[in-house]
Amino acid sequence: MDDEYRIGTVHSVNENKRTARVKYDQLDNMISAELKVLWQDEEWLPEVNETVLCLCPHGWDGDGFVIGRL
């Protein structure tokens, strides 16, 4: 499986779409496309500057997910 887990810092949040853009320090501060935020038991959205764990299938950023905070 080519899924890639990444740790990053939330750059921006779109509450209406339930998406976030994430900055990856280990990838020369690259900022992701809008990633879908997975629904938790509570109605959680990450905050700007919060550290999060992301899943980017096959290494692509446009199809990724924010799966939780760290």
N, CA, C and O atoms as a Maestro MAE file, in Angstrom:
{
 s_m_m2io_version
 :::
 2.0.0
}

f_m_ct {
 s_m_title
 :::
 protein
 m_atom[280] {
  # First column is atom index #
  i_m_mmod_type
  r_m_x_coord
  r_m_y_coord
  r_m_z_coord
  i_m_residue_number
  s_m_chain_name
  s_m_pdb_residue_name
  s_m_pdb_atom_name
  i_m_atomic_number
  :::
  1 25 0.850 -1.179 0.000 1 A "MET " " N  " 7
  2 3 0.000 0.000 0.000 1 A "MET " " CA " 6
  3 2 0.892 1.237 0.000 1 A "MET " " C  " 6
  4 15 1.867 1.297 0.749 1 A "MET " " O  " 8
  5 25 0.570 2.212 -0.824 2 A "ASP " " N  " 7
  6 3 1.393 3.406 -0.967 2 A "ASP " " CA " 6
  7 2 0.887 4.578 -0.142 2 A "ASP " " C  " 6
  8 15 1.290 5.715 -0.390 2 A "ASP " " O  " 8
  9 25 0.006 4.335 0.844 3 A "ASP " " N  " 7
  10 3 -0.510 5.437 1.649 3 A "ASP " " CA " 6
  11 2 0.618 6.084 2.416 3 A "ASP " " C  " 6
  12 15 1.563 5.416 2.835 3 A "ASP " " O  " 8
  13 25 0.516 7.378 2.599 4 A "GLU " " N  " 7
  14 3 1.562 8.111 3.281 4 A "GLU " " CA " 6
  15 2 0.969 8.917 4.425 4 A "GLU " " C  " 6
  16 15 0.087 9.752 4.227 4 A "GLU " " O  " 8
  17 25 1.470 8.650 5.623 5 A "TYR " " N  " 7
  18 3 1.064 9.397 6.798 5 A "TYR " " CA " 6
  19 2 2.008 10.580 6.959 5 A "TYR " " C  " 6
  20 15 3.218 10.443 6.782 5 A "TYR " " O  " 8
  21 25 1.456 11.738 7.293 6 A "ARG " " N  " 7
  22 3 2.268 12.933 7.461 6 A "ARG " " CA " 6
  23 2 1.828 13.694 8.703 6 A "ARG " " C  " 6
  24 15 0.654 13.682 9.072 6 A "ARG " " O  " 8
  25 25 2.779 14.350 9.336 7 A "ILE " " N  " 7
  26 3 2.495 15.223 10.470 7 A "ILE " " CA " 6
  27 2 2.746 16.643 10.000 7 A "ILE " " C  " 6
  28 15 3.770 16.931 9.380 7 A "ILE " " O  " 8
  29 25 1.809 17.527 10.296 8 A "GLY " " N  " 7
  30 3 1.960 18.906 9.859 8 A "GLY " " CA " 6
  31 2 1.251 19.877 10.779 8 A "GLY " " C  " 6
  32 15 0.646 19.491 11.778 8 A "GLY " " O  " 8
  33 25 1.341 21.141 10.419 9 A "THR " " N  " 7
  34 3 0.726 22.226 11.174 9 A "THR " " CA " 6
  35 2 -0.380 22.830 10.332 9 A "THR " " C  " 6
  36 15 -0.174 23.136 9.158 9 A "THR " " O  " 8
  37 25 -1.556 23.005 10.927 10 A "VAL " " N  " 7
  38 3 -2.697 23.551 10.189 10 A "VAL " " CA " 6
  39 2 -2.388 24.986 9.761 10 A "VAL " " C  " 6
  40 15 -2.039 25.837 10.579 10 A "VAL " " O  " 8
  41 25 -2.525 25.226 8.465 11 A "HIS " " N  " 7
  42 3 -2.274 26.544 7.872 11 A "HIS " " CA " 6
  43 2 -3.568 27.354 7.772 11 A "HIS " " C  " 6
  44 15 -3.580 28.554 8.046 11 A "HIS " " O  " 8
  45 25 -4.665 26.684 7.374 12 A "SER " " N  " 7
  46 3 -5.962 27.353 7.274 12 A "SER " " CA " 6
  47 2 -7.069 26.307 7.378 12 A "SER " " C  " 6
  48 15 -6.846 25.118 7.151 12 A "SER " " O  " 8
  49 25 -8.275 26.781 7.727 13 A "VAL " " N  " 7
  50 3 -9.434 25.895 7.889 13 A "VAL " " CA " 6
  51 2 -10.611 26.499 7.135 13 A "VAL " " C  " 6
  52 15 -10.846 27.706 7.206 13 A "VAL " " O  " 8
  53 25 -11.354 25.658 6.409 14 A "ASN " " N  " 7
  54 3 -12.586 26.075 5.749 14 A "ASN " " CA " 6
  55 2 -13.722 25.340 6.462 14 A "ASN " " C  " 6
  56 15 -13.980 24.166 6.194 14 A "ASN " " O  " 8
  57 25 -14.397 26.046 7.375 15 A "GLU " " N  " 7
  58 3 -15.446 25.423 8.187 15 A "GLU " " CA " 6
  59 2 -16.623 24.932 7.350 15 A "GLU " " C  " 6
  60 15 -17.194 23.882 7.647 15 A "GLU " " O  " 8
  61 25 -16.990 25.670 6.317 16 A "ASN " " N  " 7
  62 3 -18.137 25.282 5.484 16 A "ASN " " CA " 6
  63 2 -17.904 23.968 4.752 16 A "ASN " " C  " 6
  64 15 -18.814 23.146 4.641 16 A "ASN " " O  " 8
  65 25 -16.695 23.767 4.257 17 A "LYS " " N  " 7
  66 3 -16.363 22.542 3.524 17 A "LYS " " CA " 6
  67 2 -15.828 21.432 4.433 17 A "LYS " " C  " 6
  68 15 -15.683 20.291 3.994 17 A "LYS " " O  " 8
  69 25 -15.530 21.762 5.712 18 A "ARG " " N  " 7
  70 3 -14.882 20.832 6.658 18 A "ARG " " CA " 6
  71 2 -13.540 20.353 6.085 18 A "ARG " " C  " 6
  72 15 -13.254 19.156 6.059 18 A "ARG " " O  " 8
  73 25 -12.716 21.325 5.622 19 A "THR " " N  " 7
  74 3 -11.395 21.020 5.086 19 A "THR " " CA " 6
  75 2 -10.348 21.873 5.786 19 A "THR " " C  " 6
  76 15 -10.660 22.863 6.446 19 A "THR " " O  " 8
  77 25 -9.100 21.457 5.621 20 A "ALA " " N  " 7
  78 3 -7.977 22.219 6.173 20 A "ALA " " CA " 6
  79 2 -6.798 22.101 5.223 20 A "ALA " " C  " 6
  80 15 -6.640 21.095 4.532 20 A "ALA " " O  " 8
  81 25 -5.979 23.132 5.194 21 A "ARG " " N  " 7
  82 3 -4.694 23.097 4.477 21 A "ARG " " CA " 6
  83 2 -3.625 22.962 5.542 21 A "ARG " " C  " 6
  84 15 -3.689 23.605 6.590 21 A "ARG " " O  " 8
  85 25 -2.641 22.118 5.264 22 A "VAL " " N  " 7
  86 3 -1.636 21.756 6.262 22 A "VAL " " CA " 6
  87 2 -0.239 22.020 5.718 22 A "VAL " " C  " 6
  88 15 0.058 21.708 4.565 22 A "VAL " " O  " 8
  89 25 0.624 22.604 6.567 23 A "LYS " " N  " 7
  90 3 2.027 22.856 6.200 23 A "LYS " " CA " 6
  91 2 2.866 21.695 6.736 23 A "LYS " " C  " 6
  92 15 2.778 21.338 7.911 23 A "LYS " " O  " 8
  93 25 3.686 21.111 5.847 24 A "TYR " " N  " 7
  94 3 4.547 19.989 6.209 24 A "TYR " " CA " 6
  95 2 5.996 20.457 6.317 24 A "TYR " " C  " 6
  96 15 6.628 20.755 5.303 24 A "TYR " " O  " 8
  97 25 6.521 20.523 7.530 25 A "ASP " " N  " 7
  98 3 7.908 20.948 7.739 25 A "ASP " " CA " 6
  99 2 8.884 20.016 7.031 25 A "ASP " " C  " 6
  100 15 9.866 20.476 6.449 25 A "ASP " " O  " 8
  101 25 8.624 18.703 7.075 26 A "GLN " " N  " 7
  102 3 9.549 17.737 6.496 26 A "GLN " " CA " 6
  103 2 9.558 17.766 4.970 26 A "GLN " " C  " 6
  104 15 10.401 17.123 4.343 26 A "GLN " " O  " 8
  105 25 8.625 18.507 4.367 27 A "LEU " " N  " 7
  106 3 8.578 18.638 2.910 27 A "LEU " " CA " 6
  107 2 8.832 20.092 2.500 27 A "LEU " " C  " 6
  108 15 8.126 20.649 1.660 27 A "LEU " " O  " 8
  109 25 9.851 20.688 3.111 28 A "ASP " " N  " 7
  110 3 10.252 22.066 2.793 28 A "ASP " " CA " 6
  111 2 9.106 23.065 2.951 28 A "ASP " " C  " 6
  112 15 8.950 23.975 2.136 28 A "ASP " " O  " 8
  113 25 8.305 22.887 4.009 29 A "ASN " " N  " 7
  114 3 7.188 23.779 4.331 29 A "ASN " " CA " 6
  115 2 6.113 23.835 3.251 29 A "ASN " " C  " 6
  116 15 5.417 24.840 3.108 29 A "ASN " " O  " 8
  117 25 5.983 22.745 2.491 30 A "MET " " N  " 7
  118 3 4.940 22.654 1.476 30 A "MET " " CA " 6
  119 2 3.570 22.758 2.158 30 A "MET " " C  " 6
  120 15 3.361 22.187 3.228 30 A "MET " " O  " 8
  121 25 2.647 23.486 1.536 31 A "ILE " " N  " 7
  122 3 1.280 23.599 2.037 31 A "ILE " " CA " 6
  123 2 0.385 22.736 1.152 31 A "ILE " " C  " 6
  124 15 0.416 22.836 -0.074 31 A "ILE " " O  " 8
  125 25 -0.404 21.894 1.793 32 A "SER " " N  " 7
  126 3 -1.249 20.946 1.082 32 A "SER " " CA " 6
  127 2 -2.410 21.637 0.373 32 A "SER " " C  " 6
  128 15 -2.691 22.816 0.591 32 A "SER " " O  " 8
  129 25 -3.062 20.873 -0.467 33 A "ALA " " N  " 7
  130 3 -4.365 21.269 -0.988 33 A "ALA " " CA " 6
  131 2 -5.359 21.145 0.164 33 A "ALA " " C  " 6
  132 15 -4.971 20.748 1.263 33 A "ALA " " O  " 8
  133 25 -6.622 21.475 -0.060 34 A "GLU " " N  " 7
  134 3 -7.621 21.322 0.991 34 A "GLU " " CA " 6
  135 2 -7.830 19.837 1.270 34 A "GLU " " C  " 6
  136 15 -8.196 19.073 0.377 34 A "GLU " " O  " 8
  137 25 -7.594 19.440 2.516 35 A "LEU " " N  " 7
  138 3 -7.758 18.055 2.948 35 A "LEU " " CA " 6
  139 2 -9.064 17.931 3.724 35 A "LEU " " C  " 6
  140 15 -9.394 18.800 4.531 35 A "LEU " " O  " 8
  141 25 -9.800 16.863 3.483 36 A "LYS " " N  " 7
  142 3 -11.042 16.634 4.214 36 A "LYS " " CA " 6
  143 2 -10.723 16.299 5.670 36 A "LYS " " C  " 6
  144 15 -9.800 15.531 5.942 36 A "LYS " " O  " 8
  145 25 -11.482 16.872 6.602 37 A "VAL " " N  " 7
  146 3 -11.308 16.575 8.023 37 A "VAL " " CA " 6
  147 2 -12.263 15.437 8.368 37 A "VAL " " C  " 6
  148 15 -13.475 15.562 8.187 37 A "VAL " " O  " 8
  149 25 -11.713 14.319 8.869 38 A "LEU " " N  " 7
  150 3 -12.562 13.190 9.227 38 A "LEU " " CA " 6
  151 2 -13.461 13.541 10.398 38 A "LEU " " C  " 6
  152 15 -13.057 14.246 11.323 38 A "LEU " " O  " 8
  153 25 -14.674 13.044 10.345 39 A "TRP " " N  " 7
  154 3 -15.651 13.274 11.403 39 A "TRP " " CA " 6
  155 2 -15.263 12.448 12.612 39 A "TRP " " C  " 6
  156 15 -15.008 11.250 12.490 39 A "TRP " " O  " 8
  157 25 -15.215 13.068 13.766 40 A "GLN " " N  " 7
  158 3 -14.884 12.400 15.023 40 A "GLN " " CA " 6
  159 2 -16.183 12.163 15.798 40 A "GLN " " C  " 6
  160 15 -17.262 12.473 15.295 40 A "GLN " " O  " 8
  161 25 -16.095 11.622 17.005 41 A "ASP " " N  " 7
  162 3 -17.268 11.458 17.866 41 A "ASP " " CA " 6
  163 2 -17.891 12.810 18.182 41 A "ASP " " C  " 6
  164 15 -19.099 12.915 18.397 41 A "ASP " " O  " 8
  165 25 -17.066 13.829 18.208 42 A "GLU " " N  " 7
  166 3 -17.539 15.191 18.427 42 A "GLU " " CA " 6
  167 2 -17.361 15.963 17.132 42 A "GLU " " C  " 6
  168 15 -16.647 15.515 16.234 42 A "GLU " " O  " 8
  169 25 -17.990 17.097 17.029 43 A "GLU " " N  " 7
  170 3 -17.878 17.914 15.818 43 A "GLU " " CA " 6
  171 2 -16.593 18.728 15.875 43 A "GLU " " C  " 6
  172 15 -16.621 19.928 16.147 43 A "GLU " " O  " 8
  173 25 -15.468 18.071 15.618 44 A "TRP " " N  " 7
  174 3 -14.152 18.675 15.758 44 A "TRP " " CA " 6
  175 2 -13.637 19.188 14.427 44 A "TRP " " C  " 6
  176 15 -13.753 18.516 13.402 44 A "TRP " " O  " 8
  177 25 -13.071 20.378 14.452 45 A "LEU " " N  " 7
  178 3 -12.291 20.915 13.342 45 A "LEU " " CA " 6
  179 2 -10.973 21.392 13.933 45 A "LEU " " C  " 6
  180 15 -10.955 21.948 15.031 45 A "LEU " " O  " 8
  181 25 -9.870 21.184 13.221 46 A "PRO " " N  " 7
  182 3 -8.591 21.645 13.749 46 A "PRO " " CA " 6
  183 2 -8.524 23.163 13.769 46 A "PRO " " C  " 6
  184 15 -9.271 23.842 13.064 46 A "PRO " " O  " 8
  185 25 -7.629 23.677 14.575 47 A "GLU " " N  " 7
  186 3 -7.398 25.119 14.638 47 A "GLU " " CA " 6
  187 2 -6.084 25.455 13.937 47 A "GLU " " C  " 6
  188 15 -5.185 24.617 13.865 47 A "GLU " " O  " 8
  189 25 -5.974 26.671 13.424 48 A "VAL " " N  " 7
  190 3 -4.732 27.130 12.803 48 A "VAL " " CA " 6
  191 2 -3.606 26.982 13.822 48 A "VAL " " C  " 6
  192 15 -3.776 27.301 14.999 48 A "VAL " " O  " 8
  193 25 -2.465 26.498 13.363 49 A "ASN " " N  " 7
  194 3 -1.246 26.236 14.139 49 A "ASN " " CA " 6
  195 2 -1.315 24.958 14.983 49 A "ASN " " C  " 6
  196 15 -0.372 24.666 15.719 49 A "ASN " " O  " 8
  197 25 -2.393 24.202 14.897 50 A "GLU " " N  " 7
  198 3 -2.492 22.940 15.618 50 A "GLU " " CA " 6
  199 2 -1.735 21.862 14.838 50 A "GLU " " C  " 6
  200 15 -1.761 21.854 13.607 50 A "GLU " " O  " 8
  201 25 -1.065 20.958 15.546 51 A "THR " " N  " 7
  202 3 -0.346 19.856 14.916 51 A "THR " " CA " 6
  203 2 -1.328 18.715 14.673 51 A "THR " " C  " 6
  204 15 -2.058 18.307 15.576 51 A "THR " " O  " 8
  205 25 -1.336 18.199 13.429 52 A "VAL " " N  " 7
  206 3 -2.292 17.167 13.047 52 A "VAL " " CA " 6
  207 2 -1.594 16.015 12.307 52 A "VAL " " C  " 6
  208 15 -0.493 16.158 11.777 52 A "VAL " " O  " 8
  209 25 -2.274 14.887 12.297 53 A "LEU " " N  " 7
  210 3 -1.836 13.715 11.546 53 A "LEU " " CA " 6
  211 2 -2.697 13.617 10.302 53 A "LEU " " C  " 6
  212 15 -3.923 13.687 10.386 53 A "LEU " " O  " 8
  213 25 -2.062 13.454 9.142 54 A "CYS " " N  " 7
  214 3 -2.771 13.401 7.870 54 A "CYS " " CA " 6
  215 2 -2.479 12.082 7.154 54 A "CYS " " C  " 6
  216 15 -1.425 11.474 7.337 54 A "CYS " " O  " 8
  217 25 -3.426 11.668 6.349 55 A "LEU " " N  " 7
  218 3 -3.259 10.506 5.495 55 A "LEU " " CA " 6
  219 2 -3.429 10.988 4.065 55 A "LEU " " C  " 6
  220 15 -4.473 11.529 3.701 55 A "LEU " " O  " 8
  221 25 -2.393 10.789 3.255 56 A "CYS " " N  " 7
  222 3 -2.421 11.212 1.853 56 A "CYS " " CA " 6
  223 2 -2.250 9.972 0.983 56 A "CYS " " C  " 6
  224 15 -1.119 9.561 0.727 56 A "CYS " " O  " 8
  225 25 -3.353 9.359 0.516 57 A "PRO " " N  " 7
  226 3 -3.250 8.148 -0.291 57 A "PRO " " CA " 6
  227 2 -2.316 8.331 -1.480 57 A "PRO " " C  " 6
  228 15 -2.417 9.304 -2.227 57 A "PRO " " O  " 8
  229 25 -1.430 7.400 -1.634 58 A "HIS " " N  " 7
  230 3 -0.483 7.381 -2.750 58 A "HIS " " CA " 6
  231 2 0.387 8.627 -2.810 58 A "HIS " " C  " 6
  232 15 0.969 8.929 -3.852 58 A "HIS " " O  " 8
  233 25 0.481 9.368 -1.677 59 A "GLY " " N  " 7
  234 3 1.332 10.546 -1.622 59 A "GLY " " CA " 6
  235 2 0.719 11.793 -2.223 59 A "GLY " " C  " 6
  236 15 1.359 12.844 -2.232 59 A "GLY " " O  " 8
  237 25 -0.519 11.706 -2.734 60 A "TRP " " N  " 7
  238 3 -1.161 12.868 -3.345 60 A "TRP " " CA " 6
  239 2 -1.752 13.739 -2.265 60 A "TRP " " C  " 6
  240 15 -2.311 13.219 -1.299 60 A "TRP " " O  " 8
  241 25 -1.649 15.041 -2.393 61 A "ASP " " N  " 7
  242 3 -2.176 15.942 -1.385 61 A "ASP " " CA " 6
  243 2 -3.645 16.279 -1.583 61 A "ASP " " C  " 6
  244 15 -4.345 16.523 -0.600 61 A "ASP " " O  " 8
  245 25 -4.130 16.301 -2.793 62 A "GLY " " N  " 7
  246 3 -5.500 16.699 -3.046 62 A "GLY " " CA " 6
  247 2 -6.540 15.703 -2.577 62 A "GLY " " C  " 6
  248 15 -7.702 16.066 -2.393 62 A "GLY " " O  " 8
  249 25 -6.146 14.454 -2.379 63 A "ASP " " N  " 7
  250 3 -7.080 13.414 -1.966 63 A "ASP " " CA " 6
  251 2 -6.877 13.011 -0.516 63 A "ASP " " C  " 6
  252 15 -7.306 11.930 -0.113 63 A "ASP " " O  " 8
  253 25 -6.232 13.857 0.274 64 A "GLY " " N  " 7
  254 3 -5.871 13.485 1.630 64 A "GLY " " CA " 6
  255 2 -6.923 13.812 2.668 64 A "GLY " " C  " 6
  256 15 -7.960 14.411 2.382 64 A "GLY " " O  " 8
  257 25 -6.609 13.388 3.907 65 A "PHE " " N  " 7
  258 3 -7.504 13.568 5.031 65 A "PHE " " CA " 6
  259 2 -6.722 14.014 6.251 65 A "PHE " " C  " 6
  260 15 -5.592 13.573 6.458 65 A "PHE " " O  " 8
  261 25 -7.309 14.881 7.059 66 A "VAL " " N  " 7
  262 3 -6.797 15.175 8.389 66 A "VAL " " CA " 6
  263 2 -7.503 14.177 9.294 66 A "VAL " " C  " 6
  264 15 -8.728 14.203 9.403 66 A "VAL " " O  " 8
  265 25 -6.739 13.286 9.953 67 A "ILE " " N  " 7
  266 3 -7.390 12.225 10.717 67 A "ILE " " CA " 6
  267 2 -7.393 12.468 12.219 67 A "ILE " " C  " 6
  268 15 -8.062 11.740 12.953 67 A "ILE " " O  " 8
  269 25 -6.658 13.479 12.696 68 A "GLY " " N  " 7
  270 3 -6.717 13.801 14.107 68 A "GLY " " CA " 6
  271 2 -5.598 14.739 14.530 68 A "GLY " " C  " 6
  272 15 -4.657 14.998 13.780 68 A "GLY " " O  " 8
  273 25 -5.727 15.237 15.745 69 A "ARG " " N  " 7
  274 3 -4.702 16.136 16.289 69 A "ARG " " CA " 6
  275 2 -3.703 15.330 17.100 69 A "ARG " " C  " 6
  276 15 -3.983 14.221 17.553 69 A "ARG " " O  " 8
  277 25 -2.530 15.922 17.267 70 A "LEU " " N  " 7
  278 3 -1.482 15.269 18.069 70 A "LEU " " CA " 6
  279 2 -1.207 16.098 19.299 70 A "LEU " " C  " 6
  280 15 -0.359 15.732 20.113 70 A "LEU " " O  " 8
  :::
 }
 m_bond[279] {
  # First column is bond index #
  i_m_from
  i_m_to
  i_m_order
  :::
  1 1 2 1
  2 2 3 1
  3 3 4 2
  4 3 5 1
  5 5 6 1
  6 6 7 1
  7 7 8 2
  8 7 9 1
  9 9 10 1
  10 10 11 1
  11 11 12 2
  12 11 13 1
  13 13 14 1
  14 14 15 1
  15 15 16 2
  16 15 17 1
  17 17 18 1
  18 18 19 1
  19 19 20 2
  20 19 21 1
  21 21 22 1
  22 22 23 1
  23 23 24 2
  24 23 25 1
  25 25 26 1
  26 26 27 1
  27 27 28 2
  28 27 29 1
  29 29 30 1
  30 30 31 1
  31 31 32 2
  32 31 33 1
  33 33 34 1
  34 34 35 1
  35 35 36 2
  36 35 37 1
  37 37 38 1
  38 38 39 1
  39 39 40 2
  40 39 41 1
  41 41 42 1
  42 42 43 1
  43 43 44 2
  44 43 45 1
  45 45 46 1
  46 46 47 1
  47 47 48 2
  48 47 49 1
  49 49 50 1
  50 50 51 1
  51 51 52 2
  52 51 53 1
  53 53 54 1
  54 54 55 1
  55 55 56 2
  56 55 57 1
  57 57 58 1
  58 58 59 1
  59 59 60 2
  60 59 61 1
  61 61 62 1
  62 62 63 1
  63 63 64 2
  64 63 65 1
  65 65 66 1
  66 66 67 1
  67 67 68 2
  68 67 69 1
  69 69 70 1
  70 70 71 1
  71 71 72 2
  72 71 73 1
  73 73 74 1
  74 74 75 1
  75 75 76 2
  76 75 77 1
  77 77 78 1
  78 78 79 1
  79 79 80 2
  80 79 81 1
  81 81 82 1
  82 82 83 1
  83 83 84 2
  84 83 85 1
  85 85 86 1
  86 86 87 1
  87 87 88 2
  88 87 89 1
  89 89 90 1
  90 90 91 1
  91 91 92 2
  92 91 93 1
  93 93 94 1
  94 94 95 1
  95 95 96 2
  96 95 97 1
  97 97 98 1
  98 98 99 1
  99 99 100 2
  100 99 101 1
  101 101 102 1
  102 102 103 1
  103 103 104 2
  104 103 105 1
  105 105 106 1
  106 106 107 1
  107 107 108 2
  108 107 109 1
  109 109 110 1
  110 110 111 1
  111 111 112 2
  112 111 113 1
  113 113 114 1
  114 114 115 1
  115 115 116 2
  116 115 117 1
  117 117 118 1
  118 118 119 1
  119 119 120 2
  120 119 121 1
  121 121 122 1
  122 122 123 1
  123 123 124 2
  124 123 125 1
  125 125 126 1
  126 126 127 1
  127 127 128 2
  128 127 129 1
  129 129 130 1
  130 130 131 1
  131 131 132 2
  132 131 133 1
  133 133 134 1
  134 134 135 1
  135 135 136 2
  136 135 137 1
  137 137 138 1
  138 138 139 1
  139 139 140 2
  140 139 141 1
  141 141 142 1
  142 142 143 1
  143 143 144 2
  144 143 145 1
  145 145 146 1
  146 146 147 1
  147 147 148 2
  148 147 149 1
  149 149 150 1
  150 150 151 1
  151 151 152 2
  152 151 153 1
  153 153 154 1
  154 154 155 1
  155 155 156 2
  156 155 157 1
  157 157 158 1
  158 158 159 1
  159 159 160 2
  160 159 161 1
  161 161 162 1
  162 162 163 1
  163 163 164 2
  164 163 165 1
  165 165 166 1
  166 166 167 1
  167 167 168 2
  168 167 169 1
  169 169 170 1
  170 170 171 1
  171 171 172 2
  172 171 173 1
  173 173 174 1
  174 174 175 1
  175 175 176 2
  176 175 177 1
  177 177 178 1
  178 178 179 1
  179 179 180 2
  180 179 181 1
  181 181 182 1
  182 182 183 1
  183 183 184 2
  184 183 185 1
  185 185 186 1
  186 186 187 1
  187 187 188 2
  188 187 189 1
  189 189 190 1
  190 190 191 1
  191 191 192 2
  192 191 193 1
  193 193 194 1
  194 194 195 1
  195 195 196 2
  196 195 197 1
  197 197 198 1
  198 198 199 1
  199 199 200 2
  200 199 201 1
  201 201 202 1
  202 202 203 1
  203 203 204 2
  204 203 205 1
  205 205 206 1
  206 206 207 1
  207 207 208 2
  208 207 209 1
  209 209 210 1
  210 210 211 1
  211 211 212 2
  212 211 213 1
  213 213 214 1
  214 214 215 1
  215 215 216 2
  216 215 217 1
  217 217 218 1
  218 218 219 1
  219 219 220 2
  220 219 221 1
  221 221 222 1
  222 222 223 1
  223 223 224 2
  224 223 225 1
  225 225 226 1
  226 226 227 1
  227 227 228 2
  228 227 229 1
  229 229 230 1
  230 230 231 1
  231 231 232 2
  232 231 233 1
  233 233 234 1
  234 234 235 1
  235 235 236 2
  236 235 237 1
  237 237 238 1
  238 238 239 1
  239 239 240 2
  240 239 241 1
  241 241 242 1
  242 242 243 1
  243 243 244 2
  244 243 245 1
  245 245 246 1
  246 246 247 1
  247 247 248 2
  248 247 249 1
  249 249 250 1
  250 250 251 1
  251 251 252 2
  252 251 253 1
  253 253 254 1
  254 254 255 1
  255 255 256 2
  256 255 257 1
  257 257 258 1
  258 258 259 1
  259 259 260 2
  260 259 261 1
  261 261 262 1
  262 262 263 1
  263 263 264 2
  264 263 265 1
  265 265 266 1
  266 266 267 1
  267 267 268 2
  268 267 269 1
  269 269 270 1
  270 270 271 1
  271 271 272 2
  272 271 273 1
  273 273 274 1
  274 274 275 1
  275 275 276 2
  276 275 277 1
  277 277 278 1
  278 278 279 1
  279 279 280 2
  :::
 }
}
